[in-house]
Structure formats: C-alpha cells, structure tokens
Amino acid sequence: MVLQTCFLITFFLPQRRITRPGSHRKLQQSGSSARLFCFHTGSGGSAQLNSGFWTEYYIMVRVVDRRKAIALYLLLRRLRKRRRLWVHPINRRRREHGAYYHLVAELRLDRDRHLKYFRMSAEQMDHILSLIGGHLSRQTTNYRQSIQPKQRLAVTLRFLGTGESFTNLAFQYHLEKSTIAEYVHMTCRAIEEQMMASQFPRPTEHMWRAIASKFWEKWNFPNCIGAIDGKHVTIMSPAHSGSLFFNYKRTFSIVLLALADAEYRFTFVQVRDFGKTSDGGVFSGSALGRGMEAKTLSVPADCPLPGSGVQGPLPYTMVGDAAFPLKTYLMRPFPGNRIQMFNYRLSRARMVVECAFGILSSRWRVLHTRINVKPDNADSIVTAACILHNFLTNPLDNQRWLDEAEERGEVLAPATNMGGNRGCREA
C-alpha cells in the first residue's frame, strides 16, 4: 500500500444549523471554523462524529506531491496563531480575591487609613469621580464585564501615591499589567482634561492682587505675585533619545516648571521640557515667560510699596533663585553679601515654591521613583499630580505633609540654568 500524505480538516458546526451533513457549501454558509492536522494514511475518505452539541466533520484532502504537502504543513503551522486566554483564570476571581472588592471597601469605614492608602478622603475621591467618571466608563459586552470607573480611579491613585510598578498593582487588583497601564494613562488624561480649567484658571488682575496681598501678609515681601522654580522628575531613558533627557545629576528626567502662590498652591505648571538643562531656556520658552514678556497675563499696573510712597510705583514681580534671569517682572537674589536683608526676604518668599514641591512629592510618591513610561505619558502623570495637589491643598494639612517630607529627607532635584535659549520638546 502506497503511503500518502493527507491533511485532516476538522469543521465544527452547531447541530441545529446542519441541514445537509457532508455538504461543503453548507459548511461555508454556516460560518464554520476549521482546524488542520497533518497525518499519513493509506486511503482517503471522510467521517462524521457526533459529540453533544457539536458535530465534527473530517474531510481528508489527498496531496500527491509529498514535498508540497510538507511545505504546506510547515506554512500553516507557522501562520497558525496560538490560542490566548481572554481573561486569565486568576483574574476572573477578582471579586473574591481582588484588593478593590475587599480592602478598598473596608477602608471606606476608616477615614485615617483611607487617607493613608489613597492620599485623600473618601468624600474627595467621590468628588473627583463625579468629575471624570463619565470619561472612564466603558460598555459592558456579552464577552466580559467592564471595570468600574471607581476601580480605575482607585488603581491610578494608588499608583500616584506609592509609585508601585504596574506588575505589583496587577497582582493586587487581579488585573493584567497592560490593563493597569491603560487605566493609569486614561485616568491621568481625564483628570488633565476635566480639572485643569478649574484648578488652573486663567489669571486675572484681581487674582494677582490677592496673591500679592497674601505674600505681604504671610512672608513680608511686597508686590510679589508668585514664587517660581523648576524641578527634575526622573524617568527611564526613552528609546532613541540620545542625551536630550540626560541631566546634570546623570539621570534621565523631564523638567517641572511651577509658579506657586503664598499658600503652596500652583498657579502655573509646565511639564514638557527635556531634562537636559545645560543651555537653559525652560522659563523663557514657557507660556508663562512669553506671556510675562508680552504683558498678556493681566498683571496689575505698577504701584508703590506698602508704607513707602516716596519711591514711586514699582512693578509686580515673581521671585526665583539664581538660576533665573533678572527681569522687571522676575527678581533673583542679589550677588554677594552686600544686601543681606533683601536676599533674606526674597529667599523667605521663594521657599514657598520649595515647600509646595515638598508637599507635592510627599503626597504623590511616584515623583520619587524612576517613572517607567513614555515621556508623553510621564507628562500626563506629573500634570495630573499637580492638578490633584491643587484640588487637595488645605492650609490645615500642609504642615503635616511638610513634616513627612522632612522626616523622609527626600526632595526633588532642582533644575539649574532656567534662563537662556534652549529648545523644548514642543519645538
């Protein structure tokens, strides 16, 4: 008997759809699926097997040329995709073992522990959910049930508050790593889109005057409309980026430029500059720097200093460290030790933005880790952290966060050479 190479094609069809068993045309019309197996046989033919709901049809296609048969088999084997699980069996039991359905539910009964876990109260978390929940909702299908918006927010807040890896969060919440990453980026973008306008409103003359009044009242510096500074946020080295993100501390980072008021709230943030700061240009290339230079930010007109009308009107100004250029709207410490009292007052007012960074990084500890995401996603994460900082800032809680930051001794690296002509990622 001559040994022939054949292919077994197995069709699976529901029995209720089969009207003419053995009909190849009917198999195609019924939307059947086929699996192919290679074997050796001495004769061809077909067979039928009934097994419960499904009926299997075996159709043997005879191939005379052995070499062509082997080539066809290898090609089909290479093209055949491996079957993948839609949801891992462990993740299917997230309602029984996942952190969200047990630990998070219990934390709502304890205010202090909820604050430590999510860095905010349950009421504040519900308020944020009411603002962005509509942008986190997805449709539930017959294949699987969508994850609730509140669970997506919980995962994101836990990531921002601890800086844990996506893998650790996936095991805790019984979700896939890629799902965790998608939820974090989706939630951060939703926070940026829905809360940016309310937490960072466009400045008005009345707002600048109110900030200047607070600076004079609390920090004894007149005509001050904010303290400005820049910090490095460490990230993993982006692919094919060269030395663009490489900073003077020999790490890869992006620059966070922020202007803070007298109560540790940010009035302006920008997170799109390279970590390479050797040529400066972060401030001069920012929207704040261009707006101040063009006088389009509704800064009040010059006015005399409190208690000194003889000197005439003086401009409203920001305060920064020696890394910033000297402008009529931006003051920096006087070089040398000839005007110590002025430098003391300016540094006292400038420390507001340093404390704001301390509160920000103490609450959202992801800023102390090396963020392992793409630069665009890192921008969204840092921006969302700044928005939530403004949303949660309470003068009664500021000292507690400052004490925690001082106890840990962890600070963000300062950005040097903030002036000059250096391109940013936007360019």
Protein Blocks (a to p, Z undefined) as FASTA:
>chain_A
ZZdddddddddddfklpmbghiaklmmmnopacdddddddfbdcdddddehjbccddddd
ddfblmlmmmmmmmmmmmpccdddfbafklmmmmmmpmklmmmmmmmmpmklmmmmnopa
fklmmmmmmmmmmmmgccddfkbccddfklmmmmmmmmmmnopafklmmmmnopafklmm
mmmmmmmmmmmmmmmmmmmccddfklmmmmmmmmmmmnopghiabdcddddddddddehk
ljmlpcfkopacddddddddfkopafbdcdfbcfblkngomlmmpmklmmmmnopnopac
ddddehiaknopadddddddfkbccdfkbccddehjklmmlmmmmmmmmmmmmmmmmmmm
mmmmmlmpccdbdfklmmmmmmmmmmmmmmmocfklmmmmmmmmmmnopacdddehkbcj
dddfkZZ
